[in-house]
Amino acid sequence: MRRLAVPLLIAAFARGALADPPPEPKVEQTVAEDDQVRIEELKVRGEAKKVTVKNKKTKAPDYEIIVNDAGRESAGGTGTGLPKSGSGTRVWRVLNF
């Protein structure tokens, strides 16, 4: 009985080790543009990960929106004293390297 079980276990482990790797996540980059702003959005697996807003006509600096993960809440809160919303947090880059 044990002699039969060992080859079966080896075959089961070999099948699991040779299984296909998971597929790459779907990544989408979209751009919405008008005469005043350009909005670039990066989505991974259908969830927005990064949104960049670039002003065209004004000298206002470009900014990025850090999108809140729907399943998690940051430990530090928003830092504004306002309740959290699903819209995210604006971030301006000070230095570029």
N, CA, C and O atoms as a MOPAC input file, in Angstrom:
PM7 MOZYME 1SCF
protein

 N      0.82700 1    -1.19500 1     0.00000 1
 C      0.00000 1     0.00000 1     0.00000 1
 C      0.87000 1     1.25600 1     0.00000 1
 O      0.58600 1     2.20900 1    -0.72700 1
 N      1.94500 1     1.26000 1     0.82700 1
 C      2.81600 1     2.43100 1     0.88500 1
 C      3.56800 1     2.62400 1    -0.42800 1
 O      3.84200 1     3.75400 1    -0.83300 1
 N      3.89700 1     1.52600 1    -1.08400 1
 C      4.63700 1     1.64000 1    -2.35200 1
 C      3.78800 1     2.32800 1    -3.41800 1
 O      4.33000 1     2.99400 1    -4.29900 1
 N      2.48600 1     2.17800 1    -3.35000 1
 C      1.59800 1     2.82000 1    -4.30700 1
 C      1.39600 1     4.29800 1    -3.95400 1
 O      1.25000 1     5.13200 1    -4.84700 1
 N      1.38700 1     4.61700 1    -2.68400 1
 C      1.12900 1     5.98700 1    -2.25300 1
 C      2.27600 1     6.93200 1    -2.59900 1
 O      2.03000 1     8.08400 1    -2.95400 1
 N      3.50500 1     6.47800 1    -2.50700 1
 C      4.66400 1     7.33600 1    -2.77500 1
 C      4.67800 1     7.82300 1    -4.21700 1
 O      4.84000 1     9.02600 1    -4.42400 1
 N      4.51900 1     6.97500 1    -5.22600 1
 C      4.49500 1     7.49900 1    -6.60100 1
 C      3.32600 1     8.44900 1    -6.85500 1
 O      3.45900 1     9.41700 1    -7.60300 1
 N      2.18900 1     8.17200 1    -6.23200 1
 C      1.04600 1     9.06800 1    -6.39400 1
 C      1.33600 1    10.44700 1    -5.79700 1
 O      0.96600 1    11.46300 1    -6.38600 1
 N      1.98400 1    10.49500 1    -4.65000 1
 C      2.33600 1    11.77900 1    -4.03700 1
 C      3.34300 1    12.53900 1    -4.89900 1
 O      3.22100 1    13.75000 1    -5.07900 1
 N      4.32600 1    11.83400 1    -5.42500 1
 C      5.33300 1    12.47300 1    -6.27400 1
 C      4.67000 1    13.04700 1    -7.52900 1
 O      4.99200 1    14.15800 1    -7.95100 1
 N      3.75700 1    12.29900 1    -8.11700 1
 C      3.05900 1    12.77700 1    -9.31400 1
 C      2.20500 1    14.00700 1    -9.00200 1
 O      2.12900 1    14.93200 1    -9.81200 1
 N      1.56500 1    14.01900 1    -7.83600 1
 C      0.74000 1    15.16700 1    -7.46700 1
 C      1.59300 1    16.41300 1    -7.26900 1
 O      1.20900 1    17.49200 1    -7.72000 1
 N      2.73000 1    16.29500 1    -6.61200 1
 C      3.62100 1    17.44000 1    -6.40700 1
 C      4.20600 1    17.92800 1    -7.73700 1
 O      4.34000 1    19.13300 1    -7.94800 1
 N      4.54900 1    17.01100 1    -8.62200 1
 C      5.12000 1    17.39100 1    -9.92400 1
 C      4.09500 1    18.15900 1   -10.74900 1
 O      4.44700 1    19.13400 1   -11.41300 1
 N      2.84700 1    17.74100 1   -10.71900 1
 C      1.80700 1    18.44300 1   -11.45300 1
 C      1.61900 1    19.85400 1   -10.91900 1
 O      1.42800 1    20.78700 1   -11.69900 1
 N      1.67100 1    20.02300 1    -9.61300 1
 C      1.51300 1    21.35100 1    -9.00700 1
 C      2.68600 1    22.25600 1    -9.32100 1
 O      2.49700 1    23.45800 1    -9.50600 1
 N      3.89000 1    21.71500 1    -9.38700 1
 C      5.08000 1    22.50700 1    -9.65800 1
 C      5.13700 1    22.94900 1   -11.11000 1
 O      5.71600 1    23.99300 1   -11.40900 1
 N      4.55500 1    22.18600 1   -12.01200 1
 C      4.59500 1    22.50700 1   -13.42800 1
 C      3.36500 1    23.27300 1   -13.90400 1
 O      3.20000 1    23.49300 1   -15.10300 1
 N      2.51000 1    23.67800 1   -12.98500 1
 C      1.29600 1    24.40100 1   -13.36400 1
 C      1.67200 1    25.75300 1   -13.97800 1
 O      2.71900 1    26.32300 1   -13.67200 1
 N      0.80400 1    26.24100 1   -14.83800 1
 C      1.04000 1    27.53300 1   -15.47600 1
 C      1.06300 1    28.65000 1   -14.43800 1
 O      0.27400 1    28.62900 1   -13.49400 1
 N      1.95400 1    29.62100 1   -14.60000 1
 C      1.96700 1    30.74900 1   -13.67300 1
 C      0.71100 1    31.59900 1   -13.86500 1
 O      0.09100 1    31.54700 1   -14.92700 1
 N      0.33000 1    32.37300 1   -12.86300 1
 C     -0.87000 1    33.20600 1   -13.00500 1
 C     -0.65800 1    34.24100 1   -14.10700 1
 O      0.47200 1    34.67700 1   -14.32700 1
 N     -1.70900 1    34.63800 1   -14.79600 1
 C     -1.55800 1    35.61100 1   -15.87800 1
 C     -1.17500 1    36.98800 1   -15.33800 1
 O     -1.43900 1    37.31100 1   -14.18000 1
 N     -0.55100 1    37.78600 1   -16.19200 1
 C     -0.18600 1    39.14300 1   -15.81700 1
 C     -1.46000 1    39.96600 1   -15.60700 1
 O     -2.45800 1    39.74400 1   -16.29400 1
 N     -1.43500 1    40.91200 1   -14.66500 1
 C     -2.62800 1    41.72800 1   -14.44300 1
 C     -2.87700 1    42.65800 1   -15.63300 1
 O     -1.95100 1    43.07400 1   -16.33000 1
 N     -4.14200 1    42.96600 1   -15.83900 1
 C     -4.51300 1    43.86600 1   -16.92500 1
 C     -4.16800 1    45.29700 1   -16.50700 1
 O     -4.61100 1    45.76700 1   -15.45900 1
 N     -3.37500 1    45.98400 1   -17.33200 1
 C     -2.94800 1    47.35400 1   -17.05000 1
 C     -3.48700 1    48.25300 1   -18.15500 1
 O     -3.29400 1    47.98200 1   -19.34000 1
 N     -4.17200 1    49.33900 1   -17.74800 1
 C     -4.72500 1    50.29000 1   -18.70500 1
 C     -4.18800 1    51.68300 1   -18.40600 1
 O     -4.11500 1    52.08700 1   -17.24500 1
 N     -3.81600 1    52.41100 1   -19.44000 1
 C     -3.43400 1    53.80600 1   -19.29800 1
 C     -4.37600 1    54.62000 1   -20.16600 1
 O     -4.44700 1    54.41300 1   -21.37700 1
 N     -5.10500 1    55.55200 1   -19.54200 1
 C     -6.03200 1    56.38800 1   -20.28700 1
 C     -5.63800 1    57.84900 1   -20.13000 1
 O     -5.08400 1    58.25000 1   -19.10600 1
 N     -5.93100 1    58.63600 1   -21.15500 1
 C     -5.63800 1    60.06300 1   -21.14300 1
 C     -6.90400 1    60.80600 1   -21.54100 1
 O     -7.50300 1    60.52400 1   -22.57900 1
 N     -7.30500 1    61.76000 1   -20.70300 1
 C     -8.42000 1    62.65300 1   -21.01400 1
 C     -7.83600 1    64.05400 1   -21.10000 1
 O     -7.11400 1    64.49600 1   -20.20600 1
 N     -8.15600 1    64.74200 1   -22.18000 1
 C     -7.49200 1    66.01800 1   -22.42100 1
 C     -8.47900 1    67.01700 1   -22.99700 1
 O     -9.31000 1    66.67300 1   -23.83800 1
 N     -8.37900 1    68.26600 1   -22.53300 1
 C     -9.10700 1    69.36200 1   -23.15900 1
 C     -8.16100 1    70.55000 1   -23.28300 1
 O     -6.94600 1    70.37700 1   -23.19300 1
 N     -8.69000 1    71.74300 1   -23.48700 1
 C     -7.80000 1    72.87900 1   -23.71600 1
 C     -7.14300 1    73.40600 1   -22.43500 1
 O     -6.23200 1    74.22900 1   -22.52000 1
 N     -7.57300 1    72.96000 1   -21.26000 1
 C     -7.01100 1    73.46000 1   -20.00300 1
 C     -6.17400 1    72.44400 1   -19.23700 1
 O     -5.15200 1    72.80700 1   -18.65400 1
 N     -6.58400 1    71.18200 1   -19.22700 1
 C     -5.86300 1    70.16900 1   -18.44600 1
 C     -5.69200 1    68.88000 1   -19.23200 1
 O     -6.40600 1    68.61300 1   -20.19900 1
 N     -4.72000 1    68.08800 1   -18.78500 1
 C     -4.49200 1    66.73600 1   -19.29700 1
 C     -4.50100 1    65.82000 1   -18.08800 1
 O     -3.74300 1    66.03600 1   -17.14300 1
 N     -5.34800 1    64.79900 1   -18.10400 1
 C     -5.47100 1    63.86700 1   -16.98700 1
 C     -5.02700 1    62.48800 1   -17.46900 1
 O     -5.59800 1    61.92900 1   -18.40600 1
 N     -4.00000 1    61.95200 1   -16.81200 1
 C     -3.49300 1    60.62100 1   -17.13700 1
 C     -3.84800 1    59.69000 1   -15.98800 1
 O     -3.59800 1    60.00200 1   -14.82400 1
 N     -4.43200 1    58.54700 1   -16.32300 1
 C     -4.88200 1    57.60300 1   -15.29900 1
 C     -4.27600 1    56.22800 1   -15.57100 1
 O     -4.24800 1    55.76200 1   -16.71000 1
 N     -3.79600 1    55.59300 1   -14.51600 1
 C     -3.24100 1    54.24500 1   -14.60100 1
 C     -4.13700 1    53.31300 1   -13.79500 1
 O     -4.36200 1    53.53200 1   -12.60400 1
 N     -4.64700 1    52.27500 1   -14.44800 1
 C     -5.48900 1    51.28500 1   -13.77400 1
 C     -4.82400 1    49.92000 1   -13.86000 1
 O     -4.32100 1    49.52600 1   -14.91200 1
 N     -4.83000 1    49.20500 1   -12.73900 1
 C     -4.33100 1    47.83300 1   -12.68600 1
 C     -5.46200 1    46.97000 1   -12.14800 1
 O     -6.01200 1    47.23300 1   -11.07800 1
 N     -5.79800 1    45.93200 1   -12.90900 1
 C     -6.92000 1    45.03300 1   -12.56700 1
 C     -8.22800 1    45.80900 1   -12.38800 1
 O     -9.06200 1    45.44400 1   -11.56000 1
 N     -8.40400 1    46.87700 1   -13.16500 1
 C     -9.64100 1    47.64800 1   -13.12300 1
 C     -9.70200 1    48.69900 1   -12.02600 1
 O    -10.66300 1    49.46700 1   -11.97600 1
 N     -8.70100 1    48.76000 1   -11.13900 1
 C     -8.68900 1    49.74800 1   -10.05900 1
 C     -7.70700 1    50.86000 1   -10.38800 1
 O     -6.58300 1    50.59600 1   -10.81500 1
 N     -8.12900 1    52.09900 1   -10.19100 1
 C     -7.23800 1    53.23200 1   -10.43000 1
 C     -6.11000 1    53.21100 1    -9.40700 1
 O     -6.35500 1    53.09500 1    -8.20600 1
 N     -4.87500 1    53.32400 1    -9.88600 1
 C     -3.70400 1    53.32600 1    -9.01100 1
 C     -3.03600 1    54.69100 1    -8.96800 1
 O     -2.50400 1    55.09400 1    -7.93400 1
 N     -3.06400 1    55.40500 1   -10.09300 1
 C     -2.37200 1    56.68100 1   -10.15600 1
 C     -3.11800 1    57.59600 1   -11.11700 1
 O     -3.48600 1    57.18600 1   -12.21800 1
 N     -3.33700 1    58.83900 1   -10.69200 1
 C     -3.97100 1    59.84700 1   -11.53300 1
 C     -3.07400 1    61.08500 1   -11.48500 1
 O     -2.75400 1    61.58500 1   -10.40700 1
 N     -2.67000 1    61.57800 1   -12.66600 1
 C     -1.82000 1    62.75700 1   -12.75200 1
 C     -2.57700 1    63.83400 1   -13.51400 1
 O     -3.11800 1    63.58000 1   -14.59000 1
 N     -2.61100 1    65.04500 1   -12.95000 1
 C     -3.30200 1    66.17700 1   -13.56900 1
 C     -2.25000 1    67.21000 1   -13.95700 1
 O     -1.47800 1    67.67100 1   -13.11600 1
 N     -2.22600 1    67.57000 1   -15.24900 1
 C     -1.26900 1    68.54900 1   -15.75100 1
 C     -2.03500 1    69.74300 1   -16.29900 1
 O     -2.88000 1    69.60100 1   -17.18300 1
 N     -1.73000 1    70.92100 1   -15.76400 1
 C     -2.37300 1    72.14800 1   -16.22800 1
 C     -1.68600 1    72.64400 1   -17.48500 1
 O     -0.46000 1    72.60200 1   -17.58400 1
 N     -2.47100 1    73.11300 1   -18.44800 1
 C     -1.90200 1    73.59400 1   -19.70100 1
 C     -1.79400 1    75.12000 1   -19.73200 1
 O     -0.76200 1    75.65700 1   -20.13300 1
 N     -2.83800 1    75.81300 1   -19.31600 1
 C     -2.87500 1    77.26400 1   -19.47700 1
 C     -2.33300 1    78.02900 1   -18.28000 1
 O     -1.78900 1    79.12100 1   -18.44600 1
 N     -2.46800 1    77.49000 1   -17.09900 1
 C     -2.01700 1    78.21300 1   -15.90500 1
 C     -0.62600 1    77.74900 1   -15.50800 1
 O     -0.13400 1    76.72700 1   -15.98700 1
 N     -0.00300 1    78.51600 1   -14.62800 1
 C      1.31900 1    78.13200 1   -14.13200 1
 C      1.21700 1    77.28500 1   -12.87400 1
 O      2.21500 1    77.04800 1   -12.19300 1
 N      0.02300 1    76.83700 1   -12.57200 1
 C     -0.16200 1    75.97000 1   -11.41600 1
 C      0.62000 1    74.68000 1   -11.64700 1
 O      0.63300 1    74.15300 1   -12.76000 1
 N      1.27300 1    74.17100 1   -10.60100 1
 C      2.07700 1    72.95200 1   -10.78600 1
 C      1.20100 1    71.72800 1   -11.04800 1
 O      0.04600 1    71.66100 1   -10.62800 1
 N      1.77800 1    70.78200 1   -11.74400 1
 C      1.09500 1    69.50800 1   -11.95200 1
 C      0.95300 1    68.82100 1   -10.59500 1
 O      1.75800 1    69.04600 1    -9.69100 1
 N     -0.05800 1    67.99600 1   -10.46000 1
 C     -0.20300 1    67.25200 1    -9.21100 1
 C     -0.68900 1    65.84700 1    -9.49300 1
 O     -1.21700 1    65.54400 1   -10.56300 1
 N     -0.49300 1    64.99900 1    -8.49700 1
 C     -0.85200 1    63.59000 1    -8.58500 1
 C     -1.89700 1    63.30700 1    -7.51900 1
 O     -1.86600 1    63.89400 1    -6.43700 1
 N     -2.80700 1    62.42300 1    -7.82100 1
 C     -3.81800 1    62.02100 1    -6.84400 1
 C     -3.49900 1    60.59700 1    -6.42000 1
 O     -3.45900 1    59.68100 1    -7.24200 1
 N     -3.27200 1    60.42700 1    -5.12300 1
 C     -3.04100 1    59.08900 1    -4.57800 1
 C     -4.40900 1    58.50000 1    -4.27800 1
 O     -5.13300 1    58.98500 1    -3.40900 1
 N     -4.74900 1    57.45900 1    -5.00100 1
 C     -6.07100 1    56.86200 1    -4.90600 1
 C     -6.12000 1    55.95000 1    -3.68700 1
 O     -5.24100 1    55.10900 1    -3.49600 1
 N     -7.14700 1    56.11900 1    -2.86700 1
 C     -7.31700 1    55.27300 1    -1.69300 1
 C     -7.73100 1    53.87500 1    -2.12300 1
 O     -8.58200 1    53.71000 1    -2.99600 1
 N     -7.12200 1    52.87300 1    -1.50500 1
 C     -7.49900 1    51.48900 1    -1.75500 1
 C     -8.86500 1    51.26500 1    -1.10600 1
 O     -9.05700 1    51.58500 1     0.06700 1
 N     -9.79400 1    50.72600 1    -1.85600 1
 C    -11.15500 1    50.56600 1    -1.35900 1
 C    -11.22400 1    49.64700 1    -0.14200 1
 O    -12.12000 1    49.79800 1     0.68900 1
 N    -10.30600 1    48.70900 1    -0.02300 1
 C    -10.36400 1    47.74200 1     1.06900 1
 C     -9.55200 1    48.12200 1     2.28300 1
 O     -9.60000 1    47.42000 1     3.29300 1
 N     -8.79500 1    49.22600 1     2.21700 1
 C     -7.92000 1    49.59100 1     3.32600 1
 C     -8.08000 1    51.05700 1     3.67800 1
 O     -8.44200 1    51.87800 1     2.83500 1
 N     -7.80800 1    51.36900 1     4.91600 1
 C     -7.80200 1    52.75900 1     5.35700 1
 C     -6.42800 1    53.04900 1     5.92300 1
 O     -5.87900 1    52.24300 1     6.67300 1
 N     -5.87100 1    54.18900 1     5.57000 1
 C     -4.53300 1    54.51500 1     6.05400 1
 C     -4.55500 1    54.73400 1     7.55900 1
 O     -5.55100 1    55.20400 1     8.10900 1
 N     -3.46500 1    54.39500 1     8.22000 1
 C     -3.39000 1    54.50600 1     9.67400 1
 C     -3.38400 1    55.95800 1    10.11700 1
 O     -3.88600 1    56.27200 1    11.19700 1
 N     -2.83200 1    56.84100 1     9.31700 1
 C     -2.72000 1    58.23600 1     9.70800 1
 C     -3.91800 1    59.08800 1     9.36800 1
 O     -3.94900 1    60.26200 1     9.73900 1
 N     -4.88800 1    58.55900 1     8.69000 1
 C     -6.03200 1    59.35500 1     8.27900 1
 C     -5.66500 1    60.26200 1     7.12600 1
 O     -4.65600 1    60.04200 1     6.45600 1
 N     -6.47700 1    61.28300 1     6.88900 1
 C     -6.24000 1    62.16500 1     5.75200 1
 C     -5.28700 1    63.29300 1     6.09100 1
 O     -4.68900 1    63.87200 1     5.18400 1
 N     -5.12300 1    63.62600 1     7.36000 1
 C     -4.24300 1    64.71500 1     7.75200 1
 C     -4.90200 1    66.07100 1     7.62800 1
 O     -4.29100 1    67.08200 1     7.97300 1
 N     -6.13600 1    66.11900 1     7.14300 1
 C     -6.83300 1    67.39000 1     6.96900 1
 C     -7.89000 1    67.62500 1     8.03800 1
 O     -8.44100 1    68.72100 1     8.13300 1
 N     -8.17400 1    66.61900 1     8.83300 1
 C     -9.23100 1    66.74700 1     9.82200 1
 C    -10.60200 1    66.46900 1     9.23100 1
 O    -11.59300 1    66.42100 1     9.96000 1
 N    -10.66900 1    66.28500 1     7.92400 1
 C    -11.93500 1    66.00200 1     7.26300 1
 C    -12.13700 1    64.49900 1     7.16600 1
 O    -11.15900 1    63.75200 1     7.13800 1
 N    -13.37900 1    64.03900 1     7.11500 1
 C    -13.59400 1    62.60100 1     6.97500 1
 C    -13.05700 1    62.09900 1     5.64300 1
 O    -12.98200 1    62.84200 1     4.66400 1
 N    -12.68500 1    60.82300 1     5.62400 1
 C    -12.13900 1    60.22700 1     4.40500 1
 C    -13.22900 1    60.07300 1     3.35900 1
 O    -14.39400 1    59.83300 1     3.67800 1
 N    -12.82900 1    60.21500 1     2.12000 1
 C    -13.74600 1    59.96100 1     1.01900 1
 C    -13.04600 1    59.02800 1     0.04600 1
 O    -11.86900 1    58.71300 1     0.22500 1
 N    -13.74600 1    58.58900 1    -0.96500 1
 C    -13.16800 1    57.68900 1    -1.94100 1
 C    -12.37100 1    58.39500 1    -3.02200 1
 O    -11.88900 1    57.75000 1    -3.95300 1
 N    -12.22400 1    59.71300 1    -2.91400 1
 C    -11.60600 1    60.46000 1    -4.00400 1
 C    -10.09200 1    60.44200 1    -3.98900 1
 O     -9.48700 1    60.60300 1    -5.04800 1
 N     -9.45200 1    60.25600 1    -2.86300 1
 C     -7.99400 1    60.22200 1    -2.81600 1
 C     -7.40100 1    61.49700 1    -2.23300 1
 O     -8.12300 1    62.37000 1    -1.75200 1
 N     -6.07200 1    61.59100 1    -2.28400 1
 C     -5.33800 1    62.70700 1    -1.69800 1
 C     -4.45200 1    63.33500 1    -2.77300 1
 O     -3.78400 1    62.63100 1    -3.53100 1
 N     -4.45500 1    64.68700 1    -2.83000 1
 C     -3.60400 1    65.38600 1    -3.80400 1
 C     -2.18500 1    65.48700 1    -3.28300 1
 O     -1.96200 1    65.70700 1    -2.09200 1
 N     -1.21500 1    65.32100 1    -4.19400 1
 C      0.19900 1    65.40100 1    -3.84500 1
 C      0.90700 1    66.22100 1    -4.90700 1
 O      0.76300 1    65.96000 1    -6.10200 1
 N      1.68400 1    67.22700 1    -4.46600 1
 C      2.48500 1    68.01700 1    -5.40100 1
 C      3.93800 1    67.60100 1    -5.23200 1
 O      4.43000 1    67.47700 1    -4.11000 1
 N      4.61200 1    67.39000 1    -6.33700 1
 C      6.04100 1    67.04300 1    -6.30100 1
 C      6.84600 1    68.32400 1    -6.16000 1
 O      6.65000 1    69.27000 1    -6.92300 1
 N      7.74900 1    68.35900 1    -5.19200 1
 C      8.58100 1    69.53400 1    -4.95200 1
 C      9.87300 1    69.44100 1    -5.72300 1
 O     10.28800 1    70.41200 1    -6.35600 1
 N     10.52300 1    68.28400 1    -5.68100 1
 C     11.78600 1    68.08500 1    -6.38200 1
 C     11.66300 1    66.95100 1    -7.38100 1
 O     11.03700 1    65.93000 1    -7.09900 1
 N     12.25200 1    67.13000 1    -8.53100 1
 C     12.31500 1    66.06200 1    -9.52600 1
 C     13.76700 1    65.68500 1    -9.74500 1
 O     14.61600 1    66.55800 1    -9.93000 1
 N     14.05700 1    64.40500 1    -9.72700 1
 C     15.42800 1    63.93900 1    -9.94300 1
 C     15.52200 1    63.25200 1   -11.27500 1
 O     16.59600 1    62.78300 1   -11.65300 1

